[in-house]
Amino acid sequence: MTLSLSTADRAILSQIGNLPNTTLQGDAREFVVNNYFARNGYTQLDGKCGVNCFDGVYVKGDTVYINEVKPLNSNGAIKLNGPSDSLPTQMTDDWVSGAIERLRQTGDAAAMQTADAIQAAKDNGKLVKLVTGVDSQGATVVRLGGAK
């Protein structure tokens, strides 16, 4: 599904290619996607734990949405990080379980609450996995599975 972005967010994305490095480009992509969810009534939780946690965690009603934000390739493809020596492929059940544990290990109260919310949603069938591909033209979200 193509996300309906604000004029301001579209202006940010139109400049993404001018940002000096991939870190800033990724930050801009995440900022725009977070704005979309906030404008549409989702509550954002703290899903960051340094590396290998969630780009976005949102709650709406009794459902928790976890989101990875990636570059949208010119052919429309979105690439998740594949398995590495220590991590399974992003957004697989094993990766999500590991990210929940990494959030808990931060010792940060907000991150630990997020971990508990994700785990409860997972246990209750109320977890939705999303990947959002973003380029200079807009954003496309793909639902990987989860609550109906």
C-alpha positions in Angstrom: 0.0 0.0 0.0 1.3 3.4 -0.9 1.3 5.8 2.1 -0.4 9.2 1.8 2.4 11.6 2.9 2.1 15.2 3.9 3.6 17.9 1.6 6.3 18.5 4.2 7.3 14.8 4.3 7.3 14.7 0.5 9.7 17.7 0.5 12.0 15.9 2.9 12.0 12.8 0.7 12.7 14.9 -2.4 16.0 15.9 -0.8 17.0 12.4 0.4 19.6 12.0 -2.4 21.4 15.2 -1.3 22.0 13.9 2.2 25.7 13.1 2.7 25.5 9.5 4.0 23.3 6.5 4.4 22.8 7.1 8.1 21.2 10.5 7.5 19.2 9.1 4.6 17.9 6.3 6.9 17.0 8.8 9.6 15.0 10.9 7.1 13.1 7.8 5.9 12.3 6.8 9.5 11.2 10.4 10.4 8.8 10.5 7.4 7.3 7.1 8.2 6.9 7.9 11.9 5.1 11.1 10.9 2.7 9.1 8.8 1.8 6.7 11.7 1.5 9.6 14.2 -0.9 11.5 11.8 -3.0 8.4 11.5 -3.7 7.8 15.2 -0.9 5.3 16.1 1.0 5.7 19.3 4.7 5.3 18.9 6.7 3.3 21.4 10.5 3.2 21.9 11.8 0.4 19.7 15.4 1.4 19.6 18.2 -0.6 21.2 21.3 0.6 19.4 21.3 -1.8 16.4 19.1 -4.7 15.3 15.9 -3.7 17.0 12.9 -1.9 15.4 12.8 1.2 13.2 9.2 1.7 14.4 6.9 0.3 17.0 3.3 1.5 17.0 0.1 0.7 18.9 -3.4 1.3 17.7 -6.3 -0.2 19.6 -5.1 -3.6 20.9 -2.7 -4.2 18.0 1.1 -3.7 18.0 2.8 -2.9 14.7 6.5 -3.4 14.2 8.1 -1.8 11.2 11.4 -1.9 9.4 12.1 1.1 7.1 14.3 0.4 4.1 15.2 2.1 0.8 12.7 1.4 -2.0 14.7 0.3 -5.0 13.9 1.6 -8.5 12.3 -1.7 -9.4 10.0 -1.6 -6.4 12.0 -4.1 -4.3 12.6 -3.8 -0.6 15.5 -5.8 0.9 15.6 -6.9 4.5 18.9 -7.8 6.1 19.6 -11.5 5.5 21.0 -13.9 8.1 24.4 -13.2 9.5 26.7 -15.1 11.9 24.7 -14.0 14.9 21.3 -12.9 13.6 18.5 -14.5 11.6 16.8 -12.7 8.7 15.1 -9.5 9.7 11.4 -9.7 10.7 11.4 -13.5 10.9 9.9 -14.8 14.2 13.4 -15.7 15.5 14.7 -12.2 14.7 11.7 -10.5 16.4 12.2 -12.7 19.5 15.9 -11.7 19.6 15.0 -8.0 19.1 12.6 -8.2 22.0 15.4 -9.6 24.2 17.8 -6.9 23.0 15.3 -4.3 24.0 15.0 -5.9 27.5 18.8 -6.0 27.8 19.1 -2.2 27.4 17.9 -1.8 31.0 15.9 1.3 29.7 12.4 1.4 31.2 10.7 2.6 28.0 12.5 0.0 25.9 11.6 -2.8 28.3 7.9 -1.7 28.3 8.1 -1.8 24.5 9.5 -5.3 24.7 6.7 -6.4 27.0 4.1 -4.9 24.7 5.5 -6.6 21.6 5.7 -10.0 23.5 2.2 -9.7 24.7 0.9 -8.8 21.3 2.8 -11.7 19.8 1.4 -14.1 22.4 -2.1 -12.9 21.8 -2.1 -12.9 18.0 -2.1 -9.0 17.9 1.3 -8.4 16.4 1.6 -7.1 12.8 4.9 -7.1 11.0 5.5 -4.3 8.4 8.3 -3.3 6.1 8.1 0.2 4.6 10.1 1.0 1.5 10.9 4.7 1.0 12.5 6.6 -1.9 12.5 10.2 -3.0 9.0 9.9 -4.4 7.2 8.3 -1.4 6.7 5.3 0.8 5.2 1.9 0.3 4.3 -0.4 3.2 4.1 -4.2 2.9 2.4 -6.3 5.5 4.5 -9.4 6.3 1.9 -11.0 8.5 0.3 -10.9 11.8 -3.1 -9.9 13.3 -6.0 -9.8 10.9 
